[in-house]
């Protein structure tokens, strides 16, 4: 990303990258619960869509930027 104010390249921080990658896995977690609790396909689809929207709305709040590229670990 390029900063609008200074024109420098900004990178996503390591902690932010790890947090957002875990957040993306949230909608996928409905699959084991649908099997364990014998949920209908419609309820699994609605729950998955709701979790996708939650992840998309929360992700910008968790985004932290830094001016240096950090290693993943």
Secondary structure as UniProt FT lines:
FT   TURN            4..6
FT   STRAND          11..12
FT   HELIX           14..24
FT   TURN            25..26
FT   HELIX           27..29
FT   HELIX           30..36
FT   TURN            37..38
FT   HELIX           41..62
FT   STRAND          65..66
//
